């Protein structure tokens, strides 16, 4: 190990930042430099102290020499009886605890999906022998198990995981330059990998792809807009409530079981209604013409696209949410229609009009939920207005307070009529608009859907629409568990590669979820990964009386609940690695 300084000029002054760096010899005789500790700006006395500590540490460190281990029943043939080595159990040591269980499960899922063979054929090793297919697996496992920056993966996480043991590799896989070089090789294979995964999901789960869910989300960057006009990072409608930040839009197509079929990274200012037509053509070109049902939220399709879907041969079926304004226009016609039971707590009305079928659905559970949310907001806002009315404030200060209250309770704000006096004394009046309240109460928990499906079973139509939660769950997983926000990249192609790696991690995540779903609906992939993560790998070192050392690399035994989960998943842990005998350093003789 040694100290390395990095010089940077800031505000006209030169700063020196220090790090402890370690040289590690990897395959091919190459030497990899790994950052061990970041020290920041240190003074000369601190620098000297660190150098002395490193020097003392390095003097006692030499490379071990591997020896042979003979079976116990042959010891008499190999050495005389008096020379048989005894173990110093009192000096037994446990070193390098690292996370093994979740890494092993991720590798099993990766192999079940055939992604190890898929990527080994497409990501050829470099001239130096770097296995980029293994580097990609490291990136995906990191994104699935402990998402963060590539710098953290290089500097900290890889050494704390058992990926090197599982892959039969070394720290060269986590070299920071290798990680970024892997990003640059991925995007050309994006379409091929989804074709491959569709086939694997059919084989593993008999997955069907006749109901497709389509939606969009956005992910933002806390940075200035790029100078390049072609860059996709743009200001637009932010679903993360960060309109002040540039963003990209992600459009996703998943099946009703949550398997992703395709996705696209779009410019941050892309309107939702302009994206569907391209995806319809892409899915048809990729998977052929077939009877598919597209489920979407309102605002995604335009009237022009819906007309094209109805007119295509064969027709492309859809079930889409409808804006509240259309409900006002059809309200009188719907009143005359009878109710049909779709589920015990859901009833619907069906209205055929203009070649489409309108479905007016009412959910009792949703009514109770939305009514409770509205009452809570209205109660808070009413109390806040009452408090503001007793305060002595200027008119400008009052307007600021009212604006803050509106931002916290926007739905309740629309139900109250507020008049602010023109005088500067900051007085105002407010009252509940009961006509608006009656309209809101009448529409709580009620939805208007439209479809061109000939299927008129209310229960089936309602079930189709409820499946939209799968795409919302996919976005929640990508943004939460997998941290899809590419905040650690500056170049556009690496931003897209980062999102691609996150989607590969989601494919592994949803595969595990599908296996767990058959066992228990409440057992989530994240809970299973946390259980597997309790299995650690440890190096057990036992010194002998003749100066050698027995090294056993062992993973800890699973807890009872994990054994039960392994049994249910029909998984068998691999055998423990074989032991090694290494020659230790002879104790240095004291100076005379």
N, C-alpha and C positions, 0 to 999 in steps of 0.2 A: 504494500500500500504506500501511497505517497500523497503529498499535497499538490493541488493544481489550482492556479489562480486564473481568473477570467477578468479581463479589464474592460470597463465600460465607461464611456463619457456621458455625464448627465449634468445639465445646467452649467456647462463649461468646466466641470471638475471631473477629474479622473478617479474612478472608484475601482477597487480590486476586491473581487468576491472569491472566497476560498472554498474548496471542496476536498474531502478525502476520497481518493479514487483508488480502486483496486485493480491490479492486472490479473486476469484469469486466463489460463491456457485452455483453449477449446479444441475441437476436432480440427485436424489438418495442421496442427502445430501453430495455429494462429493465437494471438493474444487479444483478448477482449477487455476493454476498460469499462468498469462498472462504478458508478457513483455510489459511494457508501454513505457519506454524510455531507450535508450542505452546512457550511460554517458561517457563510456571510462575510461581512467585513470584520477582520480581526486585527488586533494590533501586533506589534513585533514580538512582544513577550508571549502572547498567546500562540503566535505562529511557532515560536521556538519550542514551547511546551508540547504542541501537537507533533512536531517533528521528532522530538525525543521519545514520545510515547509510541509513535509508529516504528521508530528504529528499534526500540526494545522488543516490540511485538514481532517484528520481522526476524530478529535474531533467533528467536525460538521456534521459527516455523520453517520446516523443510518438507519436501515432497515425500509421501510414504512409498515404501517398496512392497509390492504384492508378493506373498509367499503362498505355498500350497498347504491345504488342510487335509490331513490323513484321517481316515475313519478310526474310531476308537479301537476296533478289533484288530487293527494292523499296527498299532503303536509299538508292540513288542518287536516286530520285524524291522521297523524303521529306526528306532532308537533304543538304547538300553533302558532297563526298568528305572534306574536311578535318574534318568534324564527326562522322564515324562513331565510335561509342563502342567503346573497347577494354576488355577484362576485366582486372581485377586478380587474377590467379590466385594470387598469393602471399598474398592476404588472404581466400581462400576459407574459409568456416566451415561446420561441421556442428553443427546445434542440434536440440534436442528429440527425442532418440531415444525411441521408444515402441513397444510391442509391437503388431505388426500381423497376423502370420500366423495365430495361433490365433484372434484376433478375427474375421478374415475367414472362416476355416473354420466357426466357430460361426454366423456370419450365414448362410452357405450352407446349413448344416443346418437352421437356423430357417426359411429360405425353402423348402427341400425339404419340410418338414413342413407348409407352408402356414400356419404360425403368425403370420407377418407380416400376412397378410390376415385371418386369424381375429380377431386382437386389434385390428386397426385398425377393424373393424366394431363391436366391443364396448366399446372404451375410447376414448370420444370425447375430442377435445382440450379442454382447459380454456378458460375465457374469455380467459386470457392467452396461449393458443396452445400450451400444453404438450402434447406428443405422449406420452401415457401408454403407448401401445403401444411406443414406442421406449424409454421409461424402463423398462418391464418387460423388454425385451430386454437392456438394460444390466445389470439385476439378475440375470437368468438367466446371461448371459455371465460376470459376476463370480463367481457361485456355481460355475460350471463350471471357470473358469480359475484363479481365485485367491481362494477363499472367505474371507470375513472379515466384519467389521461394516460396516453402512451408513456409519458415520462414516469408516472407512478408505477406502471407495469414494469418498465425497464429497471427502475431504481429500487423497487421495494417488493411488489406483489409476486413476481415470478419466483424469487428466492423463498418466499413464504408459502409457495404451493408445491405440490408434488408432480407438476407437469413434466419436469425433466426426467423424473423416475419413470413415469408412465410412457413417455415417448422414446425413452432410451437416448435422450439428447442432453445438451448442456445449456449453459447460459447464453450461448450464441443466438438461440432463438429469440431472446428478449433484448438483443442489441437495439438501441434506439433507431439507428439508421436502417437496420433490417426491418423493423416494424413499419416504418414509413415507406420503404421500398415495396413491401407487400401490398400496401394500400394502392400503389400505382399499377398493380397487375390485376386488379379484381374486376373492374367495371365491364370489361369486354365479355365476361362470362355471366353477366347478370341474368340474361334471358334463358341461357342454357340450364342454369342451376334451378330455376323455377320449373322448367319442363321436367327435369330429373326428379324434383321433389313431388310433383303431382303424381308421377308413376309410383314412387315409394309410398306415398300416403294411400294410394289405391290398394297396393299390395298389403300394407300393414293394417289398415283400418277399414278397408272397403269403402273409402271416402267417395262421396258423390259431389258433383260440381254443377248441379242443375239449378241451385238457388245461390245467387251471388249478391253480396252486400257491398255497397260502394259508399265511401265517405271520404272526407278530407280533413286534415288538421294542419297545424303550422307549428314551427319551432323557431325560436328567435335567437338573435345574437346581440350581445351588449357591446356593439362596436359601431363605428361610423359607416355610412353607406360606402360601398366600394366605388372606385373611380371608373372601373370598366362598366360600360352601359349594358354589356351582355351578361354580366354577373347576375345570378339568380337571387342574391340577397337584396331584397327590396322591402320598402314599407308597404303594408297592406293590412287587411282585416285580421286582427290577432285574436286567435282563440285562447291565447294565454293571457289576455288582457295586458299586453305590453305594446300598444301602438307606437310607443316612442322608439322601439327597436326594429332593426331590419330583420327579415325572416325569410324562410323558404316554406313553400306549401308542399305537403306530402299527400298524394292521392293513393288510396289503397283499395284493393278488391280482395275480399276474403269470402270463404264459403260459410254456410250457416254453422259449421263446426269450428270455425275460427282459423282454418288453414289459409294462408295468404297465397293468392294466385298471381298477383302482379302488383307493383307499386311504381310510382313515378315521383321524382323530385321536380317541382315546378317553381317558377319565379314567385317571390313573396307577394306580388301584387296581382296574382292570377285570380280571376273571378271564378267561383265554384261552377257557375252555369256554363262556362266555356270548356270544361274538362271532360264531360261525359262522352261526347261524340268520339273523341280520340280513343278512349278506353273501350268503347263498344267495338270499334274497328280492330283494335289490338287483340282483344280476346277472341274475336271471330277469326282473325288471321292466324292466331297462335293455336287455337283449339278447335277450329272449324265451326260450321253452323250447326246449332243444336237448339233444342227447346230449353231456354234458360229463363229464369225469373230474376229480374234485377230489383232489389229493394234499396230505396234511397230516401233520404230526408228531403223535406221541401227546400227549395232553393238550389238544388243540384241540377235537375233537368230543366230545360226550356221547353216551351210549347212546340217549338220547331223540332227539337230532338225527339220528343214524345210522339209527334206525328210521324216522323221517320221510323220510329220503332214499331208503330202500328202498321205502317205500310210495307215494311220489309217482308221478304219471303225466305224462310218462314217468319212469321211475326215474332218480334222480340218482346216478351212479356215484361211487365213492370208493376211494381206496387210502390207508390210514392206518397209521402205526406203532402198535405195541401195547406196553403196559407189560410189564415183565419178569415180573410176577406171573402174567399169562395164559400166558406160556411155561411156567411151572412146572405149571400145570393141564393143558396140552396136551402136555407133554413125552412122556408114555408113548405117546399116540396117534401122535405124530410119529416115534417110533423105528421103528415098523412100516412107515412109508412109504418108498418108494425115492427115491433122489436123481435129479434131472434137471439137465442142464447148461444153464445160462442164458447163460454167457459162458465163455471159456477158464479164467478164474480164479474163477468164481462157479458154485455149484450150489445148487439149491433143492429143498424138499419141499413138496407141495401137500396140504392137508387141507380137505375140504369139511365144514362143520358149521354147523347152525342158519341155513341160508340164506346163508352167507358162505363165502368161500374164504380159508383161512389159508395164507400163504406164509412158509415158514421158509427164510431165505437165509443162505448161508455164503460169505464172501469171503476168499480166502487172503491177499490184500494187506492187507485190514483186520485179519485175525487177527495178521499180523506187526506191523502198526503199533500196535494196542492192546496187544499183548503186550510190545512194546518200551517203551511208555509206562508200563505197570504195573511192569515190572522196574526202570525208572529211578527211579520214585517209591519202590518198596519198598527198593531199595538205599540211597537217600538216607535214608529214614526209619529203616532198621535201623542205619545208621552214627550217626545222630543219637541214637537211644535208647541205643546203646552208650556214646556220649560222655556223655550225661546220667547214666548209671548210675555213672560214675566221679567225678562232681562231688559235693562236699559242699554241699548246699543245704537250706533249710527246705522243709517240705511245701508251703507256699503258693507259694514260688518255683518249686518243681518243677511244680506244677499249671499255672502260667503258661507255663512252657517247653513242657510237653506240649501245651497248647492251641495254642501257636504252631506246633508241629510238625504238629499235626492240620490246621490251616488251610492249610499248605503242601503236604501230601500226603494229601488226604482219602480218595482211593480206596485207597491202600495202608494207611491207618489202619484201615480196616474189616477188614483181613486179619490184624491182630495183636491178641492178647488182652493187655491191660495191667492190672495190679493195683497200686495204690498203697497202701503200708502206712499204717495208722492213726496210727503214731507220727509225731512231728514231725521225725524225722531225715531225711526226704525220700528214703526208699528205695522202690524199686518193682521189679516183675518183669515180664517180657514174653516172649511166645513166639508163633511163627507158628501161625495156625489153618489147618491143612492141609485140613480139610473145606471151609472157605470158599474156600480157594485153588483146590481142584479144581472147585468150582462156577463160579468166575470164569473159570478156564481153559476150561471147557467152553462158556462163552457169549461169549468174546471173538471179535469179528468175525462174530457171528451175530445176525440180526434176525428178528423175527416181525411180519409185515404182515398186514392183513386187508382184504378187498375184497368188493364185491358185483358185480364185473365178471364177465360171462360168458366174457370172454377168458381162456383158461387157458394161454396161451403163457408159460412162465416168463421167457424173455428179455424179452418185452415188459413184463411186470409189474415186473421188476427195473429196466428202463430208465425206466419211469414214476416209480419211487421215487427213482432217482438224480437226476431232474430237479429235485428239491427244492433242489439246490445253487444253482439259478438265483435263487430268492427269497433265499437266504442271501447270494449274491453281490450282489444288489440292496441289501440292508441294509448290507453291507460298503462298497459304493460310496457310499451315502448318508451313512454315518457317517464314512467316511474321506476320499475325494476331494472330496465336496460339503459336508462339515461341516454336517450337518443340525441339529445341536444349536442351538436358538434362544436362545442365551445373551445376545443383545444386545437382547432385547425383553421388555417387562414386561406389556403388555396381551394378553389371551388371543386376540383376533381377529388381532392382528399376529403372534403366535406361530404361529397356523395359516396365516397368509399366508406367513410365512417358510418353513414346511414345504412349502407348495404351490409356491413358487418353486424349492425344492430338487428337488421332483418333476418340475417342468418341465425343470430342468437334467439330471435323470436321463433324461428322455425323449430329449433331444438326445444324451446320452452313449450310451444303448443303441442309438440309430439309427446313430451312427458305428460302434459296436461291431459291429452287424449287417453294415455295409458292409465292415468290415475282416475279418470272419470268413470272407467269401467269398474273401479274398486269402490270409490266413495265420492259423491259429488262435492263434498266439502273439503276434500283433500286437494290443496292447490300445489302447483309446481314449486312455488317459493317455499312452502312449508316442507315439502319433500327434500329440496336442496339443503335447507337448514338442518334437517335431520342427518343427511349424509355428510354434511360439513363437520359434524362432531367427530368423525373418524379422522384421526391425525396420523401422520407418518413420522417416525422418530428413529434416529440412529442410536443403537445401543452399543456402547463401547466397553469391552471388558479387558483390562490388561492382564498379562500372564506373568509368571515368575521369571521367564527367560527374556523379558524385554519386548515381547511381541504384544499384539492387541487384536482381539477378535471383534469384528465389526458386523453387527446385524442390523439391517434396515427393516423395520417392522411397522405395519400399520396397526393401530389400536383396535381392540375387539369392539364390534358394534354393540350399542345398548339394546336392551330387550325390544323396545319399540321399533328400532331400526331393523332388527332381525325379523320382526313381524312384517315390516314393509318390504324387505328383501324377498321374503317368502311369497307375499302377495304379488309382487312384480316378477316373480320367477327369475330372480337374479342370484348368481353365485359369485361371491368375492373370489378373486384369484388367489393362488397360493402365495405365501410369503416369499420374498426374494431370498436367494441362498446367502449364507454367511460368507464373510471374507476374513482373511488373516493378514494383517499388515504389520510391518516392522516399525516400531516407534523409535523416536529419537533417544539415543543414549543420554543420560543425564550429563550435563556439562560439568567437568571437574572444576572445583573452585580454584580461583587464581591463587598462586603461592606468593 
